[in-house]
């Protein structure tokens, strides 16, 4: 039978672990380095208390301190834990679990596409009753510069990855991609600012699409969530009901993959 002192010690251990976890989360949010003042404010505790925990975390390798600036960073052991967590992430499986709720909440067919050797490729689709399913089948390749899904990838992919696939697009669009003053480059910049891409009848007349990006722990695009609807069924406004719902699901998917809160907010 546990004694009163044993129970008290147990509670203190749990509280210490919770406090340490808050400091670790603050280090991750404020990185790559943060002052003691900033950390204590982010963790919601006095600087002296945060300092005591930081010293213990430095000793265990969970935190480190820069010699010149005195600021704190994640330590080598914390980085190992983070890398192990990233290695266990199932991008397709983790995001796919959100698709039923996205379909039911919006009432539209939705799909997840990832970037593969063939470009933007649909890997999961959930159809809504009565919705047109053309071009939304699993395995379908989405044009880079002529679809909402492809344009979202084009907006966020590194140029080297993007440009290799862009060579398969019509010559006039490919040329615009390399002209900063072109309408296409202006559109890609607008997509980056709003976090939403809406296409009306671009691939198939009468079929509209709306896409939002999913980011990973490195703030790199790893997938695109897309809604498909018949003509005028989707609200085209970046602040409309469909855009807000789609963006919320994309943020939730990014959070599942460890995307930093700041980068997700910035991209919305």
Secondary structure as UniProt FT lines:
FT   HELIX           4..30
FT   TURN            31..32
FT   HELIX           36..43
FT   HELIX           47..60
FT   STRAND          63..65
FT   TURN            67..69
FT   STRAND          72..74
FT   HELIX           76..87
FT   HELIX           91..96
FT   TURN            97..98
FT   HELIX           99..106
FT   STRAND          109..116
FT   TURN            117..118
FT   STRAND          119..126
FT   TURN            129..130
FT   TURN            134..135
FT   TURN            138..139
FT   STRAND          141..142
FT   HELIX           148..156
FT   HELIX           159..166
FT   TURN            167..168
FT   HELIX           171..177
FT   TURN            180..181
FT   HELIX           183..194
FT   STRAND          197..200
FT   TURN            205..206
FT   STRAND          207..215
FT   TURN            217..218
FT   STRAND          221..230
FT   TURN            231..232
FT   TURN            238..239
FT   HELIX           241..256
FT   TURN            257..258
FT   HELIX           261..267
//
